[in-house]
Amino acid sequence: MITNRTNTPHYQWGRGCAAWLLFKSANAIIKEEIMPPGTEEVPHYHAATEQFFYVCEGEAVFYLEDRKYTLRQGDFIPVKNNATHKISNQSGNSLRFLIVSFPGNESDRINV
């Protein structure tokens, strides 16, 4: 089955941010997310889950442990388990990115 944003589960988070669940199994979860300008998520970590963030459009400011990174279209950053992180959109344009989480455990999130 072909999956895209029109036929997959969708939810809103934060201040106008949106996420689409593109794939989910016990091994991995893949989401597409959009963040409007001036939005950010809460710093958090995952006890057992590793993640991979890939910027499709826009520019992200990514905080990973004690470092700050700027990611642009085509850039990606891996996040190991237990690493505190957050993504933010400090630009004037929308940010669209993919998140791959493995294993596929949605309940493995601890806000800091």
N, CA, C and O atoms as CSV, one atom per row, in Angstrom:
chain,resi,resn,atom,element,x,y,z
A,1,MET,N,N,0.836,-1.181,0.000
A,1,MET,CA,C,0.000,0.000,0.000
A,1,MET,C,C,0.887,1.253,0.000
A,1,MET,O,O,1.864,1.325,0.745
A,2,ILE,N,N,0.554,2.199,-0.807
A,2,ILE,CA,C,1.267,3.473,-0.853
A,2,ILE,C,C,0.755,4.354,0.286
A,2,ILE,O,O,-0.452,4.510,0.472
A,3,THR,N,N,1.692,4.926,1.045
A,3,THR,CA,C,1.338,5.757,2.188
A,3,THR,C,C,1.847,7.172,1.969
A,3,THR,O,O,2.953,7.380,1.470
A,4,ASN,N,N,1.025,8.138,2.348
A,4,ASN,CA,C,1.440,9.541,2.313
A,4,ASN,C,C,0.612,10.302,3.340
A,4,ASN,O,O,-0.146,9.697,4.098
A,5,ARG,N,N,0.750,11.626,3.369
A,5,ARG,CA,C,0.070,12.418,4.401
A,5,ARG,C,C,-1.455,12.402,4.285
A,5,ARG,O,O,-2.138,12.792,5.232
A,6,THR,N,N,-1.999,11.967,3.166
A,6,THR,CA,C,-3.464,11.958,3.020
A,6,THR,C,C,-4.115,10.701,3.590
A,6,THR,O,O,-5.324,10.692,3.822
A,7,ASN,N,N,-3.335,9.635,3.822
A,7,ASN,CA,C,-3.950,8.380,4.247
A,7,ASN,C,C,-3.245,7.716,5.437
A,7,ASN,O,O,-3.286,6.495,5.588
A,8,THR,N,N,-2.610,8.521,6.265
A,8,THR,CA,C,-1.904,7.970,7.411
A,8,THR,C,C,-2.305,8.747,8.671
A,8,THR,O,O,-2.732,9.897,8.566
A,9,PRO,N,N,-2.176,8.148,9.850
A,9,PRO,CA,C,-2.542,8.868,11.079
A,9,PRO,C,C,-1.774,10.185,11.216
A,9,PRO,O,O,-0.598,10.280,10.864
A,10,HIS,N,N,-2.465,11.184,11.729
A,10,HIS,CA,C,-1.936,12.547,11.832
A,10,HIS,C,C,-2.287,13.110,13.198
A,10,HIS,O,O,-3.352,12.811,13.739
A,11,TYR,N,N,-1.404,13.922,13.760
A,11,TYR,CA,C,-1.727,14.606,15.013
A,11,TYR,C,C,-1.018,15.953,15.064
A,11,TYR,O,O,-0.015,16.177,14.386
A,12,GLN,N,N,-1.562,16.832,15.878
A,12,GLN,CA,C,-0.991,18.163,16.112
A,12,GLN,C,C,-0.233,18.137,17.430
A,12,GLN,O,O,-0.604,17.413,18.354
A,13,TRP,N,N,0.823,18.926,17.512
A,13,TRP,CA,C,1.551,19.056,18.765
A,13,TRP,C,C,2.109,20.473,18.854
A,13,TRP,O,O,2.237,21.168,17.846
A,14,GLY,N,N,2.436,20.888,20.068
A,14,GLY,CA,C,3.008,22.214,20.260
A,14,GLY,C,C,2.100,23.312,19.744
A,14,GLY,O,O,0.876,23.208,19.823
A,15,ARG,N,N,2.705,24.369,19.213
A,15,ARG,CA,C,1.955,25.507,18.688
A,15,ARG,C,C,1.871,25.428,17.165
A,15,ARG,O,O,2.615,26.109,16.460
A,16,GLY,N,N,0.971,24.601,16.668
A,16,GLY,CA,C,0.753,24.497,15.232
A,16,GLY,C,C,1.641,23.515,14.510
A,16,GLY,O,O,1.667,23.504,13.279
A,17,CYS,N,N,2.374,22.687,15.239
A,17,CYS,CA,C,3.217,21.666,14.630
A,17,CYS,C,C,2.351,20.446,14.291
A,17,CYS,O,O,1.329,20.201,14.931
A,18,ALA,N,N,2.772,19.697,13.287
A,18,ALA,CA,C,1.993,18.542,12.845
A,18,ALA,C,C,2.910,17.364,12.560
A,18,ALA,O,O,4.060,17.535,12.155
A,19,ALA,N,N,2.383,16.164,12.779
A,19,ALA,CA,C,3.139,14.941,12.520
A,19,ALA,C,C,2.258,13.920,11.814
A,19,ALA,O,O,1.067,13.805,12.105
A,20,TRP,N,N,2.852,13.181,10.885
A,20,TRP,CA,C,2.178,12.107,10.169
A,20,TRP,C,C,2.964,10.827,10.398
A,20,TRP,O,O,4.178,10.793,10.196
A,21,LEU,N,N,2.277,9.781,10.817
A,21,LEU,CA,C,2.903,8.483,11.052
A,21,LEU,C,C,2.959,7.737,9.721
A,21,LEU,O,O,1.934,7.250,9.242
A,22,LEU,N,N,4.141,7.644,9.123
A,22,LEU,CA,C,4.290,7.012,7.810
A,22,LEU,C,C,4.505,5.510,7.901
A,22,LEU,O,O,4.112,4.761,7.006
A,23,PHE,N,N,5.138,5.071,8.997
A,23,PHE,CA,C,5.434,3.644,9.161
A,23,PHE,C,C,5.593,3.342,10.634
A,23,PHE,O,O,6.166,4.136,11.380
A,24,LYS,N,N,5.084,2.189,11.058
A,24,LYS,CA,C,5.237,1.789,12.452
A,24,LYS,C,C,5.330,0.278,12.540
A,24,LYS,O,O,4.486,-0.443,12.007
A,25,SER,N,N,6.373,-0.192,13.223
A,25,SER,CA,C,6.532,-1.610,13.547
A,25,SER,C,C,7.276,-1.692,14.873
A,25,SER,O,O,7.640,-0.666,15.448
A,26,ALA,N,N,7.500,-2.887,15.351
A,26,ALA,CA,C,8.274,-3.055,16.587
A,26,ALA,C,C,9.735,-2.646,16.385
A,26,ALA,O,O,10.443,-2.354,17.348
A,27,ASN,N,N,10.178,-2.627,15.127
A,27,ASN,CA,C,11.574,-2.316,14.822
A,27,ASN,C,C,11.851,-0.842,14.559
A,27,ASN,O,O,12.958,-0.365,14.808
A,28,ALA,N,N,10.845,-0.111,14.053
A,28,ALA,CA,C,11.082,1.290,13.678
A,28,ALA,C,C,9.768,2.056,13.557
A,28,ALA,O,O,8.705,1.483,13.319
A,29,ILE,N,N,9.882,3.372,13.731
A,29,ILE,CA,C,8.779,4.298,13.477
A,29,ILE,C,C,9.338,5.397,12.585
A,29,ILE,O,O,10.422,5.921,12.843
A,30,ILE,N,N,8.601,5.744,11.536
A,30,ILE,CA,C,9.001,6.835,10.650
A,30,ILE,C,C,7.879,7.856,10.625
A,30,ILE,O,O,6.725,7.520,10.356
A,31,LYS,N,N,8.227,9.121,10.912
A,31,LYS,CA,C,7.259,10.208,10.906
A,31,LYS,C,C,7.753,11.344,10.028
A,31,LYS,O,O,8.956,11.582,9.912
A,32,GLU,N,N,6.815,12.038,9.414
A,32,GLU,CA,C,7.087,13.299,8.744
A,32,GLU,C,C,6.478,14.382,9.627
A,32,GLU,O,O,5.334,14.256,10.065
A,33,GLU,N,N,7.233,15.441,9.888
A,33,GLU,CA,C,6.737,16.502,10.752
A,33,GLU,C,C,6.956,17.860,10.104
A,33,GLU,O,O,7.890,18.058,9.327
A,34,ILE,N,N,6.069,18.789,10.447
A,34,ILE,CA,C,6.176,20.166,9.985
A,34,ILE,C,C,6.093,21.083,11.200
A,34,ILE,O,O,5.217,20.937,12.053
A,35,MET,N,N,7.030,22.035,11.255
A,35,MET,CA,C,7.063,23.018,12.337
A,35,MET,C,C,7.001,24.421,11.726
A,35,MET,O,O,7.838,24.770,10.893
A,36,PRO,N,N,6.017,25.225,12.136
A,36,PRO,CA,C,5.970,26.606,11.663
A,36,PRO,C,C,7.128,27.423,12.262
A,36,PRO,O,O,7.770,26.978,13.214
A,37,PRO,N,N,7.392,28.604,11.712
A,37,PRO,CA,C,8.433,29.463,12.270
A,37,PRO,C,C,8.184,29.754,13.750
A,37,PRO,O,O,7.043,29.918,14.183
A,38,GLY,N,N,9.277,29.815,14.516
A,38,GLY,CA,C,9.192,30.181,15.924
A,38,GLY,C,C,8.715,29.093,16.860
A,38,GLY,O,O,8.318,29.390,17.987
A,39,THR,N,N,8.741,27.841,16.432
A,39,THR,CA,C,8.279,26.744,17.291
A,39,THR,C,C,9.454,25.855,17.685
A,39,THR,O,O,10.492,25.832,17.023
A,40,GLU,N,N,9.260,25.123,18.787
A,40,GLU,CA,C,10.276,24.180,19.249
A,40,GLU,C,C,9.620,23.117,20.102
A,40,GLU,O,O,8.515,23.298,20.614
A,41,GLU,N,N,10.319,22.009,20.247
A,41,GLU,CA,C,9.820,20.965,21.126
A,41,GLU,C,C,10.503,21.074,22.479
A,41,GLU,O,O,11.439,21.855,22.649
A,42,VAL,N,N,10.037,20.294,23.431
A,42,VAL,CA,C,10.578,20.268,24.784
A,42,VAL,C,C,11.840,19.391,24.783
A,42,VAL,O,O,11.846,18.334,24.152
A,43,PRO,N,N,12.902,19.809,25.474
A,43,PRO,CA,C,14.067,18.928,25.574
A,43,PRO,C,C,13.661,17.593,26.201
A,43,PRO,O,O,12.886,17.551,27.156
A,44,HIS,N,N,14.197,16.510,25.648
A,44,HIS,CA,C,13.841,15.184,26.120
A,44,HIS,C,C,14.925,14.187,25.717
A,44,HIS,O,O,15.872,14.524,25.006
A,45,TYR,N,N,14.763,12.959,26.187
A,45,TYR,CA,C,15.634,11.867,25.759
A,45,TYR,C,C,14.822,10.589,25.699
A,45,TYR,O,O,13.687,10.534,26.174
A,46,HIS,N,N,15.409,9.574,25.116
A,46,HIS,CA,C,14.785,8.262,25.001
A,46,HIS,C,C,15.726,7.244,25.637
A,46,HIS,O,O,16.904,7.186,25.287
A,47,ALA,N,N,15.222,6.456,26.555
A,47,ALA,CA,C,16.056,5.508,27.292
A,47,ALA,C,C,16.616,4.406,26.391
A,47,ALA,O,O,17.773,4.012,26.543
A,48,ALA,N,N,15.819,3.915,25.472
A,48,ALA,CA,C,16.251,2.788,24.641
A,48,ALA,C,C,16.222,3.084,23.148
A,48,ALA,O,O,16.793,2.330,22.360
A,49,THR,N,N,15.575,4.155,22.752
A,49,THR,CA,C,15.353,4.445,21.337
A,49,THR,C,C,16.439,5.352,20.768
A,49,THR,O,O,16.822,6.340,21.395
A,50,GLU,N,N,16.933,5.015,19.583
A,50,GLU,CA,C,17.815,5.887,18.826
A,50,GLU,C,C,16.978,6.550,17.737
A,50,GLU,O,O,15.975,5.991,17.293
A,51,GLN,N,N,17.392,7.740,17.308
A,51,GLN,CA,C,16.647,8.455,16.285
A,51,GLN,C,C,17.582,9.018,15.227
A,51,GLN,O,O,18.791,9.140,15.425
A,52,PHE,N,N,16.975,9.354,14.102
A,52,PHE,CA,C,17.672,9.923,12.958
A,52,PHE,C,C,16.764,11.022,12.416
A,52,PHE,O,O,15.643,10.728,12.001
A,53,PHE,N,N,17.205,12.264,12.405
A,53,PHE,CA,C,16.437,13.402,11.900
A,53,PHE,C,C,17.005,13.813,10.547
A,53,PHE,O,O,18.214,14.000,10.412
A,54,TYR,N,N,16.138,13.954,9.544
A,54,TYR,CA,C,16.536,14.342,8.187
A,54,TYR,C,C,15.701,15.543,7.750
A,54,TYR,O,O,14.473,15.462,7.726
A,55,VAL,N,N,16.350,16.655,7.404
A,55,VAL,CA,C,15.638,17.876,7.009
A,55,VAL,C,C,15.286,17.813,5.525
A,55,VAL,O,O,16.165,17.731,4.667
A,56,CYS,N,N,13.982,17.853,5.241
A,56,CYS,CA,C,13.481,17.837,3.857
A,56,CYS,C,C,13.394,19.253,3.284
A,56,CYS,O,O,13.762,19.488,2.133
A,57,GLU,N,N,12.909,20.187,4.093
A,57,GLU,CA,C,12.759,21.581,3.668
A,57,GLU,C,C,12.963,22.482,4.870
A,57,GLU,O,O,12.548,22.151,5.981
A,58,GLY,N,N,13.603,23.619,4.649
A,58,GLY,CA,C,13.753,24.596,5.710
A,58,GLY,C,C,15.065,24.458,6.450
A,58,GLY,O,O,16.018,23.846,5.968
A,59,GLU,N,N,15.086,25.044,7.634
A,59,GLU,CA,C,16.287,25.064,8.462
A,59,GLU,C,C,15.903,24.773,9.904
A,59,GLU,O,O,14.982,25.382,10.448
A,60,ALA,N,N,16.609,23.846,10.512
A,60,ALA,CA,C,16.355,23.470,11.905
A,60,ALA,C,C,17.534,23.874,12.762
A,60,ALA,O,O,18.685,23.801,12.330
A,61,VAL,N,N,17.244,24.302,13.981
A,61,VAL,CA,C,18.271,24.437,15.000
A,61,VAL,C,C,18.060,23.248,15.922
A,61,VAL,O,O,16.983,23.065,16.490
A,62,PHE,N,N,19.099,22.449,16.060
A,62,PHE,CA,C,19.002,21.195,16.787
A,62,PHE,C,C,19.953,21.246,17.976
A,62,PHE,O,O,21.141,21.534,17.830
A,63,TYR,N,N,19.411,20.964,19.141
A,63,TYR,CA,C,20.206,20.926,20.363
A,63,TYR,C,C,20.404,19.462,20.740
A,63,TYR,O,O,19.442,18.718,20.930
A,64,LEU,N,N,21.665,19.066,20.845
A,64,LEU,CA,C,22.009,17.686,21.183
A,64,LEU,C,C,23.041,17.736,22.303
A,64,LEU,O,O,24.180,18.162,22.111
A,65,GLU,N,N,22.601,17.283,23.490
A,65,GLU,CA,C,23.423,17.391,24.697
A,65,GLU,C,C,23.805,18.861,24.882
A,65,GLU,O,O,22.915,19.702,25.007
A,66,ASP,N,N,25.069,19.192,24.904
A,66,ASP,CA,C,25.496,20.574,25.148
A,66,ASP,C,C,25.883,21.311,23.871
A,66,ASP,O,O,26.526,22.359,23.936
A,67,ARG,N,N,25.497,20.777,22.705
A,67,ARG,CA,C,25.885,21.399,21.434
A,67,ARG,C,C,24.670,21.865,20.661
A,67,ARG,O,O,23.578,21.312,20.793
A,68,LYS,N,N,24.877,22.889,19.852
A,68,LYS,CA,C,23.833,23.452,19.005
A,68,LYS,C,C,24.273,23.286,17.548
A,68,LYS,O,O,25.400,23.624,17.187
A,69,TYR,N,N,23.364,22.761,16.715
A,69,TYR,CA,C,23.657,22.519,15.306
A,69,TYR,C,C,22.604,23.211,14.446
A,69,TYR,O,O,21.440,23.302,14.838
A,70,THR,N,N,23.005,23.692,13.289
A,70,THR,CA,C,22.064,24.192,12.302
A,70,THR,C,C,22.014,23.182,11.170
A,70,THR,O,O,23.037,22.867,10.561
A,71,LEU,N,N,20.815,22.673,10.889
A,71,LEU,CA,C,20.625,21.698,9.826
A,71,LEU,C,C,19.787,22.338,8.729
A,71,LEU,O,O,18.772,22.977,9.003
A,72,ARG,N,N,20.217,22.162,7.492
A,72,ARG,CA,C,19.503,22.685,6.331
A,72,ARG,C,C,19.041,21.526,5.462
A,72,ARG,O,O,19.379,20.372,5.726
A,73,GLN,N,N,18.275,21.830,4.435
A,73,GLN,CA,C,17.738,20.806,3.547
A,73,GLN,C,C,18.829,19.813,3.142
A,73,GLN,O,O,19.898,20.200,2.669
A,74,GLY,N,N,18.537,18.535,3.337
A,74,GLY,CA,C,19.468,17.469,2.987
A,74,GLY,C,C,20.391,17.057,4.118
A,74,GLY,O,O,21.086,16.048,4.006
A,75,ASP,N,N,20.414,17.819,5.212
A,75,ASP,CA,C,21.246,17.465,6.363
A,75,ASP,C,C,20.514,16.481,7.269
A,75,ASP,O,O,19.284,16.450,7.312
A,76,PHE,N,N,21.286,15.682,7.988
A,76,PHE,CA,C,20.699,14.764,8.955
A,76,PHE,C,C,21.578,14.694,10.188
A,76,PHE,O,O,22.762,15.026,10.151
A,77,ILE,N,N,20.970,14.253,11.289
A,77,ILE,CA,C,21.713,14.087,12.533
A,77,ILE,C,C,21.186,12.852,13.266
A,77,ILE,O,O,19.978,12.712,13.454
A,78,PRO,N,N,22.085,11.961,13.678
A,78,PRO,CA,C,21.672,10.808,14.481
A,78,PRO,C,C,21.665,11.177,15.958
A,78,PRO,O,O,22.456,12.007,16.405
A,79,VAL,N,N,20.765,10.555,16.708
A,79,VAL,CA,C,20.666,10.793,18.151
A,79,VAL,C,C,20.678,9.431,18.846
A,79,VAL,O,O,19.790,8.604,18.638
A,80,LYS,N,N,21.687,9.220,19.661
A,80,LYS,CA,C,21.793,7.970,20.424
A,80,LYS,C,C,20.806,7.975,21.584
A,80,LYS,O,O,20.354,9.038,22.009
A,81,ASN,N,N,20.470,6.802,22.095
A,81,ASN,CA,C,19.600,6.730,23.265
A,81,ASN,C,C,20.277,7.432,24.452
A,81,ASN,O,O,21.503,7.480,24.541
A,82,ASN,N,N,19.473,7.961,25.341
A,82,ASN,CA,C,19.893,8.700,26.538
A,82,ASN,C,C,20.518,10.061,26.249
A,82,ASN,O,O,21.021,10.699,27.174
A,83,ALA,N,N,20.506,10.529,25.006
A,83,ALA,CA,C,21.051,11.842,24.669
A,83,ALA,C,C,19.921,12.878,24.687
A,83,ALA,O,O,18.951,12.752,23.939
A,84,THR,N,N,20.043,13.890,25.530
A,84,THR,CA,C,19.038,14.950,25.600
A,84,THR,C,C,19.100,15.764,24.312
A,84,THR,O,O,20.176,16.149,23.854
A,85,HIS,N,N,17.909,16.021,23.728
A,85,HIS,CA,C,17.857,16.737,22.458
A,85,HIS,C,C,16.531,17.457,22.289
A,85,HIS,O,O,15.554,17.172,22.981
A,86,LYS,N,N,16.519,18.405,21.342
A,86,LYS,CA,C,15.281,19.050,20.902
A,86,LYS,C,C,15.544,19.690,19.555
A,86,LYS,O,O,16.680,20.026,19.220
A,87,ILE,N,N,14.475,19.854,18.784
A,87,ILE,CA,C,14.543,20.518,17.491
A,87,ILE,C,C,13.712,21.788,17.576
A,87,ILE,O,O,12.675,21.822,18.238
A,88,SER,N,N,14.180,22.832,16.897
A,88,SER,CA,C,13.440,24.089,16.886
A,88,SER,C,C,13.513,24.705,15.498
A,88,SER,O,O,14.418,24.417,14.714
A,89,ASN,N,N,12.540,25.556,15.216
A,89,ASN,CA,C,12.510,26.300,13.959
A,89,ASN,C,C,12.616,27.773,14.302
A,89,ASN,O,O,11.621,28.410,14.649
A,90,GLN,N,N,13.820,28.314,14.205
A,90,GLN,CA,C,14.061,29.715,14.516
A,90,GLN,C,C,14.084,30.572,13.256
A,90,GLN,O,O,14.403,31.760,13.312
A,91,SER,N,N,13.746,29.970,12.123
A,91,SER,CA,C,13.752,30.694,10.849
A,91,SER,C,C,12.381,31.331,10.600
A,91,SER,O,O,11.460,31.177,11.401
A,92,GLY,N,N,12.265,32.026,9.509
A,92,GLY,CA,C,10.998,32.640,9.120
A,92,GLY,C,C,10.172,31.778,8.182
A,92,GLY,O,O,9.129,32.216,7.696
A,93,ASN,N,N,10.631,30.542,7.918
A,93,ASN,CA,C,9.939,29.631,6.998
A,93,ASN,C,C,9.588,28.331,7.710
A,93,ASN,O,O,10.151,28.011,8.757
A,94,SER,N,N,8.656,27.589,7.133
A,94,SER,CA,C,8.294,26.285,7.693
A,94,SER,C,C,9.461,25.316,7.608
A,94,SER,O,O,10.314,25.417,6.726
A,95,LEU,N,N,9.481,24.385,8.534
A,95,LEU,CA,C,10.483,23.327,8.582
A,95,LEU,C,C,9.766,22.002,8.400
A,95,LEU,O,O,8.797,21.718,9.103
A,96,ARG,N,N,10.241,21.177,7.448
A,96,ARG,CA,C,9.684,19.837,7.233
A,96,ARG,C,C,10.819,18.839,7.346
A,96,ARG,O,O,11.866,19.004,6.719
A,97,PHE,N,N,10.610,17.791,8.156
A,97,PHE,CA,C,11.669,16.816,8.380
A,97,PHE,C,C,11.090,15.433,8.618
A,97,PHE,O,O,9.903,15.273,8.901
A,98,LEU,N,N,11.950,14.447,8.498
A,98,LEU,CA,C,11.605,13.060,8.806
A,98,LEU,C,C,12.327,12.656,10.082
A,98,LEU,O,O,13.457,13.076,10.335
A,99,ILE,N,N,11.657,11.837,10.878
A,99,ILE,CA,C,12.265,11.227,12.061
A,99,ILE,C,C,12.130,9.717,11.922
A,99,ILE,O,O,11.035,9.197,11.704
A,100,VAL,N,N,13.242,9.028,12.048
A,100,VAL,CA,C,13.237,7.572,12.099
A,100,VAL,C,C,13.643,7.194,13.520
A,100,VAL,O,O,14.704,7.600,13.994
A,101,SER,N,N,12.808,6.424,14.191
A,101,SER,CA,C,13.072,5.977,15.562
A,101,SER,C,C,13.175,4.464,15.569
A,101,SER,O,O,12.336,3.774,14.991
A,102,PHE,N,N,14.210,3.947,16.229
A,102,PHE,CA,C,14.353,2.500,16.310
A,102,PHE,C,C,14.955,2.110,17.647
A,102,PHE,O,O,15.949,2.693,18.078
A,103,PRO,N,N,14.346,1.112,18.313
A,103,PRO,CA,C,13.165,0.357,17.885
A,103,PRO,C,C,11.904,1.225,17.918
A,103,PRO,O,O,11.944,2.389,18.315
A,104,GLY,N,N,10.802,0.642,17.498
A,104,GLY,CA,C,9.539,1.374,17.380
A,104,GLY,C,C,8.764,1.409,18.682
A,104,GLY,O,O,7.751,0.724,18.824
A,105,ASN,N,N,9.232,2.201,19.632
A,105,ASN,CA,C,8.608,2.273,20.950
A,105,ASN,C,C,8.135,3.707,21.206
A,105,ASN,O,O,8.936,4.560,21.585
A,106,GLU,N,N,6.857,3.977,21.005
A,106,GLU,CA,C,6.324,5.331,21.149
A,106,GLU,C,C,6.320,5.821,22.593
A,106,GLU,O,O,6.293,7.030,22.821
A,107,SER,N,N,6.347,4.933,23.559
A,107,SER,CA,C,6.257,5.360,24.956
A,107,SER,C,C,7.634,5.671,25.573
A,107,SER,O,O,7.713,6.031,26.748
A,108,ASP,N,N,8.699,5.537,24.802
A,108,ASP,CA,C,10.059,5.769,25.306
A,108,ASP,C,C,10.461,7.232,25.101
A,108,ASP,O,O,11.282,7.540,24.237
A,109,ARG,N,N,9.878,8.130,25.901
A,109,ARG,CA,C,10.211,9.558,25.853
A,109,ARG,C,C,10.160,10.119,27.264
A,109,ARG,O,O,9.151,9.989,27.958
A,110,ILE,N,N,11.252,10.743,27.683
A,110,ILE,CA,C,11.335,11.333,29.007
A,110,ILE,C,C,11.666,12.812,28.839
A,110,ILE,O,O,12.762,13.164,28.404
A,111,ASN,N,N,10.695,13.694,29.194
A,111,ASN,CA,C,10.914,15.125,29.092
A,111,ASN,C,C,11.850,15.585,30.189
A,111,ASN,O,O,11.795,15.077,31.309
A,112,VAL,N,N,12.714,16.545,29.876
A,112,VAL,CA,C,13.696,17.058,30.825
A,112,VAL,C,C,13.151,18.332,31.444
A,112,VAL,O,O,13.814,18.945,32.281
